[in-house]
Protein backbone atom coordinates (compact mmCIF):
# COMPACT_ATOMS: atom_id res chain seq x y z
CA UNK A 1 0.00 0.00 0.00
CA UNK A 2 1.38 3.40 -1.01
CA UNK A 3 -0.03 6.27 1.06
CA UNK A 4 -0.71 9.49 -0.88
CA UNK A 5 -2.23 12.90 -0.17
CA UNK A 6 -4.51 14.70 -2.62
CA UNK A 7 -2.78 17.32 -4.78
CA UNK A 8 -5.04 18.20 -7.72
CA UNK A 9 -4.28 21.34 -9.73
CA UNK A 10 -8.00 22.24 -9.84
CA UNK A 11 -8.67 25.44 -7.94
CA UNK A 12 -11.74 27.05 -6.41
CA UNK A 13 -14.13 28.10 -9.17
CA UNK A 14 -12.71 25.75 -11.78
CA UNK A 15 -15.26 23.94 -13.93
CA UNK A 16 -15.58 20.20 -13.36
CA UNK A 17 -14.04 18.18 -16.20
CA UNK A 18 -16.82 16.34 -17.98
CA UNK A 19 -16.93 12.57 -18.23
CA UNK A 20 -18.90 9.76 -19.82
CA UNK A 21 -18.67 6.67 -17.63
CA UNK A 22 -20.64 3.49 -17.12
CA UNK A 23 -22.23 2.89 -13.75
CA UNK A 24 -22.72 -0.44 -12.05
CA UNK A 25 -26.44 -0.06 -12.80
CA UNK A 26 -25.71 -0.27 -16.53
CA UNK A 27 -26.46 3.40 -17.15
CA UNK A 28 -24.00 5.86 -18.71
CA UNK A 29 -23.41 9.04 -16.71
CA UNK A 30 -22.10 12.49 -17.59
CA UNK A 31 -22.11 15.74 -15.62
CA UNK A 32 -25.43 16.56 -17.26
CA UNK A 33 -26.92 13.52 -15.53
CA UNK A 34 -26.72 15.52 -12.29
CA UNK A 35 -27.84 18.86 -13.72
CA UNK A 36 -30.85 19.13 -11.40
CA UNK A 37 -28.70 18.92 -8.26
CA UNK A 38 -27.48 21.92 -6.31
CA UNK A 39 -24.15 20.23 -5.64
CA UNK A 40 -22.16 17.25 -6.83
CA UNK A 41 -19.68 15.33 -4.71
CA UNK A 42 -17.25 13.36 -6.90
CA UNK A 43 -15.09 10.95 -4.93
CA UNK A 44 -12.34 8.93 -6.54
CA UNK A 45 -12.45 5.74 -4.53
CA UNK A 46 -12.19 1.97 -4.83
CA UNK A 47 -13.15 -1.30 -3.19
CA UNK A 48 -9.95 -2.63 -1.68
CA UNK A 49 -8.23 0.34 0.00
CA UNK A 50 -8.82 0.46 3.79
CA UNK A 51 -8.88 4.28 3.67
CA UNK A 52 -11.65 4.16 1.06
CA UNK A 53 -13.51 1.43 2.94
CA UNK A 54 -13.45 3.53 6.11
CA UNK A 55 -15.50 6.24 4.32
CA UNK A 56 -18.13 3.96 2.72
CA UNK A 57 -20.58 4.54 5.57
CA UNK A 58 -20.14 8.33 5.54
CA UNK A 59 -20.62 8.56 1.77
CA UNK A 60 -23.67 6.28 1.96
CA UNK A 61 -25.14 8.54 4.66
CA UNK A 62 -24.51 11.68 2.58
CA UNK A 63 -26.15 10.12 -0.47
CA UNK A 64 -29.21 9.26 1.62
CA UNK A 65 -29.33 12.50 3.61
CA UNK A 66 -29.19 15.16 0.89
CA UNK A 67 -31.89 15.20 -1.78
CA UNK A 68 -30.25 18.06 -3.72
CA UNK A 69 -26.73 16.60 -3.75
CA UNK A 70 -25.47 13.61 -5.71
CA UNK A 71 -22.64 11.50 -4.33
CA UNK A 72 -20.71 9.86 -7.17
CA UNK A 73 -17.94 7.36 -6.62
CA UNK A 74 -15.45 6.81 -9.43
CA UNK A 75 -13.14 3.79 -9.40
CA UNK A 76 -10.13 4.19 -11.69
CA UNK A 77 -7.85 1.48 -10.29
CA UNK A 78 -6.13 -0.99 -12.58
CA UNK A 79 -8.40 -4.02 -12.18
CA UNK A 80 -5.94 -6.35 -13.90
CA UNK A 81 -3.47 -5.88 -11.05
CA UNK A 82 -6.15 -5.29 -8.40
CA UNK A 83 -9.08 -7.61 -9.21
CA UNK A 84 -11.01 -6.47 -6.13
CA UNK A 85 -11.58 -3.24 -8.06
CA UNK A 86 -13.07 -4.88 -11.13
CA UNK A 87 -16.45 -3.80 -12.47
CA UNK A 88 -17.91 -7.11 -11.31
CA UNK A 89 -16.65 -6.54 -7.75
CA UNK A 90 -18.02 -2.99 -7.83
CA UNK A 91 -21.43 -4.47 -8.65
CA UNK A 92 -21.07 -6.86 -5.71
CA UNK A 93 -20.30 -4.01 -3.31
CA UNK A 94 -23.43 -2.19 -4.43
CA UNK A 95 -25.58 -5.32 -4.41
CA UNK A 96 -24.69 -6.17 -0.81
CA UNK A 97 -25.09 -2.58 0.39
CA UNK A 98 -21.49 -1.79 1.25
CA UNK A 99 -21.62 0.98 -1.38
CA UNK A 100 -24.87 2.90 -1.68
CA UNK A 101 -23.91 6.11 -3.49
CA UNK A 102 -26.10 7.86 -6.03
CA UNK A 103 -23.80 6.40 -8.70
CA UNK A 104 -20.71 4.20 -8.68
CA UNK A 105 -18.80 4.58 -11.95
CA UNK A 106 -15.91 2.78 -13.62
CA UNK A 107 -13.09 4.88 -15.12
CA UNK A 108 -11.54 2.09 -17.16
CA UNK A 109 -9.31 4.38 -19.22
CA UNK A 110 -8.21 6.34 -16.13
CA UNK A 111 -8.60 9.50 -18.22
CA UNK A 112 -11.16 11.03 -15.86
CA UNK A 113 -8.95 10.53 -12.80
CA UNK A 114 -6.10 12.22 -14.66
CA UNK A 115 -8.35 15.11 -15.76
CA UNK A 116 -9.31 15.77 -12.15
CA UNK A 117 -5.77 15.29 -10.86
CA UNK A 118 -6.91 12.57 -8.47
CA UNK A 119 -4.08 10.70 -6.78
CA UNK A 120 -5.51 8.77 -3.82
CA UNK A 121 -8.55 6.87 -2.57
CA UNK A 122 -10.61 8.56 -1.37
CA UNK A 123 -10.03 11.85 -3.21
CA UNK A 124 -13.17 14.06 -2.88
CA UNK A 125 -14.19 17.04 -5.02
CA UNK A 126 -17.31 19.08 -4.16
CA UNK A 127 -18.84 21.13 -6.97
CA UNK A 128 -21.64 23.70 -6.89
CA UNK A 129 -24.14 23.87 -9.74
CA UNK A 130 -23.89 27.47 -10.90
CA UNK A 131 -27.41 27.46 -12.33
CA UNK A 132 -29.36 25.48 -9.73
CA UNK A 133 -31.93 27.46 -7.68
CA UNK A 134 -31.19 27.82 -3.98
CA UNK A 135 -33.63 27.36 -1.13
CA UNK A 136 -31.75 30.08 0.73
CA UNK A 137 -29.31 32.70 -0.47
CA UNK A 138 -26.92 34.49 1.84
CA UNK A 139 -26.13 38.15 1.07
CA UNK A 140 -22.48 37.23 1.56
CA UNK A 141 -22.58 34.41 -0.97
CA UNK A 142 -20.37 34.51 -4.02
CA UNK A 143 -22.37 35.86 -6.97
CA UNK A 144 -23.63 33.04 -9.15
CA UNK A 145 -23.99 32.90 -12.87
CA UNK A 146 -26.39 31.01 -15.10
CA UNK A 147 -23.95 28.99 -17.18
CA UNK A 148 -25.14 25.73 -15.69
CA UNK A 149 -21.65 24.45 -14.95
CA UNK A 150 -20.39 22.62 -11.89
CA UNK A 151 -17.69 24.72 -10.24
CA UNK A 152 -15.27 23.50 -7.58
CA UNK A 153 -15.93 24.80 -4.07
CA UNK A 154 -14.01 22.27 -1.96
CA UNK A 155 -11.27 19.70 -2.51
CA UNK A 156 -10.00 18.13 0.66
CA UNK A 157 -10.51 15.52 3.32
CA UNK A 158 -13.97 14.21 4.07
CA UNK A 159 -13.42 14.41 7.82
CA UNK A 160 -10.64 14.82 10.39
CA UNK A 161 -10.00 11.09 10.94
CA UNK A 162 -6.66 10.55 9.17
CA UNK A 163 -6.50 6.78 9.59
CA UNK A 164 -9.06 4.07 8.86
CA UNK A 165 -9.56 3.12 12.52
CA UNK A 166 -9.84 6.71 13.81
CA UNK A 167 -13.17 8.23 14.81
CA UNK A 168 -13.79 11.71 13.32
CA UNK A 169 -14.67 14.69 15.49
CA UNK A 170 -15.56 16.89 12.51
CA UNK A 171 -17.01 16.02 9.10
CA UNK A 172 -15.62 18.70 6.80
CA UNK A 173 -17.56 17.60 3.76
CA UNK A 174 -20.90 17.96 5.56
CA UNK A 175 -19.94 21.51 6.57
CA UNK A 176 -19.06 22.26 2.94
CA UNK A 177 -22.30 20.80 1.59
CA UNK A 178 -24.39 22.67 4.16
CA UNK A 179 -22.71 25.94 3.16
CA UNK A 180 -23.49 25.36 -0.54
CA UNK A 181 -27.12 24.52 0.17
CA UNK A 182 -27.44 27.63 2.35
CA UNK A 183 -26.08 29.81 -0.45
CA UNK A 184 -22.94 30.60 1.53
CA UNK A 185 -19.28 30.51 0.62
CA UNK A 186 -17.43 27.36 1.69
CA UNK A 187 -15.06 28.71 4.34
CA UNK A 188 -12.86 25.66 4.91
CA UNK A 189 -9.14 25.12 4.62
CA UNK A 190 -8.46 22.56 1.91
CA UNK A 191 -6.51 20.05 3.98
CA UNK A 192 -5.48 17.16 1.73
CA UNK A 193 -7.26 13.85 1.78
CA UNK A 194 -5.08 10.81 2.30
CA UNK A 195 -5.37 7.21 1.25
CA UNK A 196 -3.93 4.52 -0.97
CA UNK A 197 -2.48 5.73 -4.23
CA UNK A 198 -4.61 5.27 -7.33
CA UNK A 199 -3.35 2.14 -9.06
CA UNK A 200 -2.30 3.37 -12.47
CA UNK A 201 -1.73 0.94 -15.31
CA UNK A 202 1.85 0.50 -16.41
CA UNK A 203 2.70 2.59 -19.44
Rosetta blueprint (number, residue, H / E / L):
1 X L
2 X L
3 X E
4 X E
5 X E
6 X L
7 X L
8 X L
9 X L
10 X L
11 X L
12 X L
13 X L
14 X L
15 X E
16 X L
17 X L
18 X L
19 X L
20 X L
21 X E
22 X E
23 X E
24 X L
25 X L
26 X L
27 X L
28 X E
29 X E
30 X L
31 X H
32 X H
33 X H
34 X H
35 X L
36 X L
37 X L
38 X L
39 X E
40 X E
41 X E
42 X E
43 X E
44 X E
45 X L
46 X L
47 X L
48 X L
49 X L
50 X H
51 X H
52 X H
53 X H
54 X L
55 X L
56 X H
57 X H
58 X H
59 X H
60 X H
61 X H
62 X H
63 X H
64 X H
65 X H
66 X L
67 X L
68 X L
69 X E
70 X E
71 X E
72 X E
73 X E
74 X E
75 X E
76 X L
77 X L
78 X L
79 X L
80 X L
81 X L
82 X L
83 X H
84 X H
85 X H
86 X L
87 X H
88 X H
89 X H
90 X H
91 X H
92 X H
93 X H
94 X H
95 X H
96 X L
97 X L
98 X L
99 X L
100 X L
101 X L
102 X L
103 X E
104 X E
105 X E
106 X E
107 X L
108 X L
109 X L
110 X L
111 X H
112 X H
113 X H
114 X H
115 X H
116 X H
117 X L
118 X L
119 X L
120 X E
121 X E
122 X L
123 X E
124 X E
125 X E
126 X E
127 X E
128 X E
129 X E
130 X L
131 X L
132 X L
133 X L
134 X L
135 X L
136 X L
137 X L
138 X L
139 X L
140 X L
141 X L
142 X L
143 X L
144 X L
145 X L
146 X L
147 X L
148 X L
149 X L
150 X E
151 X E
152 X E
153 X E
154 X E
155 X E
156 X L
157 X L
158 X L
159 X L
160 X L
161 X L
162 X L
163 X L
164 X L
165 X L
166 X L
167 X L
168 X L
169 X L
170 X L
171 X L
172 X H
173 X H
174 X H
175 X H
176 X H
177 X H
178 X H
179 X H
180 X H
181 X H
182 X L
183 X L
184 X L
185 X L
186 X L
187 X L
188 X L
189 X L
190 X L
191 X L
192 X L
193 X L
194 X E
195 X E
196 X E
197 X E
198 X L
199 X L
200 X L
201 X L
202 X L
203 X L
